[in-house]
């Protein structure tokens, strides 16, 4: 559903932020 899609996008976004901070 739409909520699941949004959740997945938020996970990807958060993962990108974490990777950016760590590098």
mmCIF entry with sequence, helices, sheets and N, C-alpha, C, O atoms, coordinates in Angstrom:
data_MODEL
# 
_entry.id   MODEL 
# 
_entity.id                         1 
_entity.type                       polymer 
_entity.pdbx_number_of_molecules   1 
# 
_entity_poly.entity_id                      1 
_entity_poly.type                           'polypeptide(L)' 
_entity_poly.nstd_linkage                   no 
_entity_poly.nstd_monomer                   no 
_entity_poly.pdbx_seq_one_letter_code       
;(UNK)(UNK)(UNK)(UNK)(UNK)(UNK)(UNK)(UNK)(UNK)(UNK)(UNK)(UNK)(UNK)(UNK)(UNK)(UNK)
(UNK)(UNK)(UNK)(UNK)(UNK)(UNK)(UNK)
;
_entity_poly.pdbx_seq_one_letter_code_can   XXXXXXXXXXXXXXXXXXXXXXX 
_entity_poly.pdbx_strand_id                 A 
# 
loop_
_entity_poly_seq.entity_id 
_entity_poly_seq.num 
_entity_poly_seq.mon_id 
_entity_poly_seq.hetero 
1 1  UNK n 
1 2  UNK n 
1 3  UNK n 
1 4  UNK n 
1 5  UNK n 
1 6  UNK n 
1 7  UNK n 
1 8  UNK n 
1 9  UNK n 
1 10 UNK n 
1 11 UNK n 
1 12 UNK n 
1 13 UNK n 
1 14 UNK n 
1 15 UNK n 
1 16 UNK n 
1 17 UNK n 
1 18 UNK n 
1 19 UNK n 
1 20 UNK n 
1 21 UNK n 
1 22 UNK n 
1 23 UNK n 
# 
_struct_asym.id          A 
_struct_asym.entity_id   1 
# 
_struct_conf.conf_type_id            HELX_P 
_struct_conf.id                      HELX_P1 
_struct_conf.pdbx_PDB_helix_id       AA1 
_struct_conf.beg_label_comp_id       UNK 
_struct_conf.beg_label_asym_id       A 
_struct_conf.beg_label_seq_id        2 
_struct_conf.pdbx_beg_PDB_ins_code   ? 
_struct_conf.end_label_comp_id       UNK 
_struct_conf.end_label_asym_id       A 
_struct_conf.end_label_seq_id        22 
_struct_conf.pdbx_end_PDB_ins_code   ? 
_struct_conf.beg_auth_comp_id        UNK 
_struct_conf.beg_auth_asym_id        A 
_struct_conf.beg_auth_seq_id         2 
_struct_conf.end_auth_comp_id        UNK 
_struct_conf.end_auth_asym_id        A 
_struct_conf.end_auth_seq_id         22 
_struct_conf.pdbx_PDB_helix_class    1 
_struct_conf.details                 ? 
_struct_conf.pdbx_PDB_helix_length   21 
# 
_struct_conf_type.id          HELX_P 
_struct_conf_type.criteria    ? 
_struct_conf_type.reference   ? 
# 
loop_
_atom_site.group_PDB 
_atom_site.id 
_atom_site.type_symbol 
_atom_site.label_atom_id 
_atom_site.label_alt_id 
_atom_site.label_comp_id 
_atom_site.label_asym_id 
_atom_site.label_entity_id 
_atom_site.label_seq_id 
_atom_site.pdbx_PDB_ins_code 
_atom_site.Cartn_x 
_atom_site.Cartn_y 
_atom_site.Cartn_z 
_atom_site.occupancy 
_atom_site.B_iso_or_equiv 
_atom_site.pdbx_formal_charge 
_atom_site.auth_seq_id 
_atom_site.auth_comp_id 
_atom_site.auth_asym_id 
_atom_site.auth_atom_id 
_atom_site.pdbx_PDB_model_num 
ATOM 1  N N  . UNK A 1 1  ? 0.821  -1.204 0.000  1.00 0.00 ? 1  UNK A N  1 
ATOM 2  C CA . UNK A 1 1  ? 0.000  0.000  0.000  1.00 0.00 ? 1  UNK A CA 1 
ATOM 3  C C  . UNK A 1 1  ? 0.860  1.262  0.000  1.00 0.00 ? 1  UNK A C  1 
ATOM 4  O O  . UNK A 1 1  ? 2.090  1.196  -0.006 1.00 0.00 ? 1  UNK A O  1 
ATOM 5  N N  . UNK A 1 2  ? 0.193  2.397  0.007  1.00 0.00 ? 2  UNK A N  1 
ATOM 6  C CA . UNK A 1 2  ? 0.905  3.675  -0.034 1.00 0.00 ? 2  UNK A CA 1 
ATOM 7  C C  . UNK A 1 2  ? 1.760  3.868  1.212  1.00 0.00 ? 2  UNK A C  1 
ATOM 8  O O  . UNK A 1 2  ? 2.891  4.345  1.125  1.00 0.00 ? 2  UNK A O  1 
ATOM 9  N N  . UNK A 1 3  ? 1.219  3.499  2.374  1.00 0.00 ? 3  UNK A N  1 
ATOM 10 C CA . UNK A 1 3  ? 1.966  3.687  3.619  1.00 0.00 ? 3  UNK A CA 1 
ATOM 11 C C  . UNK A 1 3  ? 3.255  2.875  3.601  1.00 0.00 ? 3  UNK A C  1 
ATOM 12 O O  . UNK A 1 3  ? 4.299  3.352  4.046  1.00 0.00 ? 3  UNK A O  1 
ATOM 13 N N  . UNK A 1 4  ? 3.184  1.651  3.088  1.00 0.00 ? 4  UNK A N  1 
ATOM 14 C CA . UNK A 1 4  ? 4.377  0.809  3.016  1.00 0.00 ? 4  UNK A CA 1 
ATOM 15 C C  . UNK A 1 4  ? 5.413  1.437  2.100  1.00 0.00 ? 4  UNK A C  1 
ATOM 16 O O  . UNK A 1 4  ? 6.606  1.417  2.402  1.00 0.00 ? 4  UNK A O  1 
ATOM 17 N N  . UNK A 1 5  ? 4.961  1.995  0.979  1.00 0.00 ? 5  UNK A N  1 
ATOM 18 C CA . UNK A 1 5  ? 5.880  2.642  0.038  1.00 0.00 ? 5  UNK A CA 1 
ATOM 19 C C  . UNK A 1 5  ? 6.571  3.822  0.704  1.00 0.00 ? 5  UNK A C  1 
ATOM 20 O O  . UNK A 1 5  ? 7.781  3.999  0.564  1.00 0.00 ? 5  UNK A O  1 
ATOM 21 N N  . UNK A 1 6  ? 5.804  4.629  1.430  1.00 0.00 ? 6  UNK A N  1 
ATOM 22 C CA . UNK A 1 6  ? 6.373  5.785  2.124  1.00 0.00 ? 6  UNK A CA 1 
ATOM 23 C C  . UNK A 1 6  ? 7.381  5.323  3.171  1.00 0.00 ? 6  UNK A C  1 
ATOM 24 O O  . UNK A 1 6  ? 8.451  5.916  3.312  1.00 0.00 ? 6  UNK A O  1 
ATOM 25 N N  . UNK A 1 7  ? 7.041  4.267  3.904  1.00 0.00 ? 7  UNK A N  1 
ATOM 26 C CA . UNK A 1 7  ? 7.940  3.751  4.928  1.00 0.00 ? 7  UNK A CA 1 
ATOM 27 C C  . UNK A 1 7  ? 9.256  3.302  4.314  1.00 0.00 ? 7  UNK A C  1 
ATOM 28 O O  . UNK A 1 7  ? 10.324 3.584  4.857  1.00 0.00 ? 7  UNK A O  1 
ATOM 29 N N  . UNK A 1 8  ? 9.185  2.599  3.178  1.00 0.00 ? 8  UNK A N  1 
ATOM 30 C CA . UNK A 1 8  ? 10.400 2.140  2.505  1.00 0.00 ? 8  UNK A CA 1 
ATOM 31 C C  . UNK A 1 8  ? 11.249 3.325  2.060  1.00 0.00 ? 8  UNK A C  1 
ATOM 32 O O  . UNK A 1 8  ? 12.474 3.296  2.186  1.00 0.00 ? 8  UNK A O  1 
ATOM 33 N N  . UNK A 1 9  ? 10.605 4.366  1.540  1.00 0.00 ? 9  UNK A N  1 
ATOM 34 C CA . UNK A 1 9  ? 11.348 5.550  1.093  1.00 0.00 ? 9  UNK A CA 1 
ATOM 35 C C  . UNK A 1 9  ? 12.016 6.236  2.277  1.00 0.00 ? 9  UNK A C  1 
ATOM 36 O O  . UNK A 1 9  ? 13.147 6.709  2.167  1.00 0.00 ? 9  UNK A O  1 
ATOM 37 N N  . UNK A 1 10 ? 11.320 6.290  3.408  1.00 0.00 ? 10 UNK A N  1 
ATOM 38 C CA . UNK A 1 10 ? 11.902 6.908  4.598  1.00 0.00 ? 10 UNK A CA 1 
ATOM 39 C C  . UNK A 1 10 ? 13.103 6.101  5.080  1.00 0.00 ? 10 UNK A C  1 
ATOM 40 O O  . UNK A 1 10 ? 14.104 6.675  5.509  1.00 0.00 ? 10 UNK A O  1 
ATOM 41 N N  . UNK A 1 11 ? 13.010 4.767  5.013  1.00 0.00 ? 11 UNK A N  1 
ATOM 42 C CA . UNK A 1 11 ? 14.132 3.917  5.413  1.00 0.00 ? 11 UNK A CA 1 
ATOM 43 C C  . UNK A 1 11 ? 15.333 4.179  4.519  1.00 0.00 ? 11 UNK A C  1 
ATOM 44 O O  . UNK A 1 11 ? 16.462 4.288  4.998  1.00 0.00 ? 11 UNK A O  1 
ATOM 45 N N  . UNK A 1 12 ? 15.081 4.282  3.200  1.00 0.00 ? 12 UNK A N  1 
ATOM 46 C CA . UNK A 1 12 ? 16.172 4.551  2.261  1.00 0.00 ? 12 UNK A CA 1 
ATOM 47 C C  . UNK A 1 12 ? 16.802 5.909  2.569  1.00 0.00 ? 12 UNK A C  1 
ATOM 48 O O  . UNK A 1 12 ? 18.026 6.044  2.576  1.00 0.00 ? 12 UNK A O  1 
ATOM 49 N N  . UNK A 1 13 ? 15.962 6.910  2.823  1.00 0.00 ? 13 UNK A N  1 
ATOM 50 C CA . UNK A 1 13 ? 16.443 8.256  3.110  1.00 0.00 ? 13 UNK A CA 1 
ATOM 51 C C  . UNK A 1 13 ? 17.275 8.270  4.391  1.00 0.00 ? 13 UNK A C  1 
ATOM 52 O O  . UNK A 1 13 ? 18.355 8.858  4.433  1.00 0.00 ? 13 UNK A O  1 
ATOM 53 N N  . UNK A 1 14 ? 16.761 7.619  5.434  1.00 0.00 ? 14 UNK A N  1 
ATOM 54 C CA . UNK A 1 14 ? 17.470 7.570  6.711  1.00 0.00 ? 14 UNK A CA 1 
ATOM 55 C C  . UNK A 1 14 ? 18.795 6.832  6.545  1.00 0.00 ? 14 UNK A C  1 
ATOM 56 O O  . UNK A 1 14 ? 19.816 7.250  7.092  1.00 0.00 ? 14 UNK A O  1 
ATOM 57 N N  . UNK A 1 15 ? 18.778 5.737  5.794  1.00 0.00 ? 15 UNK A N  1 
ATOM 58 C CA . UNK A 1 15 ? 20.002 4.980  5.548  1.00 0.00 ? 15 UNK A CA 1 
ATOM 59 C C  . UNK A 1 15 ? 21.032 5.836  4.834  1.00 0.00 ? 15 UNK A C  1 
ATOM 60 O O  . UNK A 1 15 ? 22.222 5.762  5.141  1.00 0.00 ? 15 UNK A O  1 
ATOM 61 N N  . UNK A 1 16 ? 20.586 6.648  3.885  1.00 0.00 ? 16 UNK A N  1 
ATOM 62 C CA . UNK A 1 16 ? 21.492 7.535  3.160  1.00 0.00 ? 16 UNK A CA 1 
ATOM 63 C C  . UNK A 1 16 ? 22.097 8.575  4.093  1.00 0.00 ? 16 UNK A C  1 
ATOM 64 O O  . UNK A 1 16 ? 23.280 8.899  3.985  1.00 0.00 ? 16 UNK A O  1 
ATOM 65 N N  . UNK A 1 17 ? 21.289 9.097  5.007  1.00 0.00 ? 17 UNK A N  1 
ATOM 66 C CA . UNK A 1 17 ? 21.799 10.086 5.957  1.00 0.00 ? 17 UNK A CA 1 
ATOM 67 C C  . UNK A 1 17 ? 22.850 9.463  6.864  1.00 0.00 ? 17 UNK A C  1 
ATOM 68 O O  . UNK A 1 17 ? 23.897 10.062 7.110  1.00 0.00 ? 17 UNK A O  1 
ATOM 69 N N  . UNK A 1 18 ? 22.575 8.265  7.360  1.00 0.00 ? 18 UNK A N  1 
ATOM 70 C CA . UNK A 1 18 ? 23.516 7.587  8.249  1.00 0.00 ? 18 UNK A CA 1 
ATOM 71 C C  . UNK A 1 18 ? 24.829 7.334  7.519  1.00 0.00 ? 18 UNK A C  1 
ATOM 72 O O  . UNK A 1 18 ? 25.909 7.552  8.069  1.00 0.00 ? 18 UNK A O  1 
ATOM 73 N N  . UNK A 1 19 ? 24.725 6.868  6.269  1.00 0.00 ? 19 UNK A N  1 
ATOM 74 C CA . UNK A 1 19 ? 25.926 6.600  5.475  1.00 0.00 ? 19 UNK A CA 1 
ATOM 75 C C  . UNK A 1 19 ? 26.709 7.893  5.257  1.00 0.00 ? 19 UNK A C  1 
ATOM 76 O O  . UNK A 1 19 ? 27.937 7.893  5.334  1.00 0.00 ? 19 UNK A O  1 
ATOM 77 N N  . UNK A 1 20 ? 26.010 8.988  4.987  1.00 0.00 ? 20 UNK A N  1 
ATOM 78 C CA . UNK A 1 20 ? 26.675 10.272 4.760  1.00 0.00 ? 20 UNK A CA 1 
ATOM 79 C C  . UNK A 1 20 ? 27.396 10.761 6.005  1.00 0.00 ? 20 UNK A C  1 
ATOM 80 O O  . UNK A 1 20 ? 28.492 11.313 5.915  1.00 0.00 ? 20 UNK A O  1 
ATOM 81 N N  . UNK A 1 21 ? 26.783 10.559 7.172  1.00 0.00 ? 21 UNK A N  1 
ATOM 82 C CA . UNK A 1 21 ? 27.391 11.012 8.422  1.00 0.00 ? 21 UNK A CA 1 
ATOM 83 C C  . UNK A 1 21 ? 28.624 10.171 8.744  1.00 0.00 ? 21 UNK A C  1 
ATOM 84 O O  . UNK A 1 21 ? 29.637 10.702 9.200  1.00 0.00 ? 21 UNK A O  1 
ATOM 85 N N  . UNK A 1 22 ? 28.541 8.876  8.509  1.00 0.00 ? 22 UNK A N  1 
ATOM 86 C CA . UNK A 1 22 ? 29.634 7.979  8.861  1.00 0.00 ? 22 UNK A CA 1 
ATOM 87 C C  . UNK A 1 22 ? 30.844 8.173  7.953  1.00 0.00 ? 22 UNK A C  1 
ATOM 88 O O  . UNK A 1 22 ? 31.979 8.018  8.402  1.00 0.00 ? 22 UNK A O  1 
ATOM 89 N N  . UNK A 1 23 ? 30.618 8.511  6.675  1.00 0.00 ? 23 UNK A N  1 
ATOM 90 C CA . UNK A 1 23 ? 31.733 8.627  5.736  1.00 0.00 ? 23 UNK A CA 1 
ATOM 91 C C  . UNK A 1 23 ? 32.505 9.930  5.934  1.00 0.00 ? 23 UNK A C  1 
ATOM 92 O O  . UNK A 1 23 ? 33.476 10.185 5.223  1.00 0.00 ? 23 UNK A O  1 
# 
